[in-house]
C-alpha cells in the first residue's frame, strides 16, 4: 500500500477516496503502528505503508513524512 500526498490530504494506492488530515495528534500505538485523525475518523497505519514510494523503519519517521 502506498500513500500519495497532496497538501493536507492523501490518497491510498490512487483510489478515488481522498483522506484529509484532521486536527489532532497522531496516536502512536507501538514502534511501527499509529492512528491518524482524518475526515473518515481514526485511521490505522503501520510502517508497511509507503509514502510516495518511500519506506520507513519506525512510525515517528513515517508520521514526520506524512505531515511534511
Secondary structure, DSSP 8 states (H G I E B T S, - for coil): -EEEEETTEEEETT-S-EEEB-SS--EEEETTEEEEEETTEEEEEETTSEETTB--SSHHHHHHHHH-
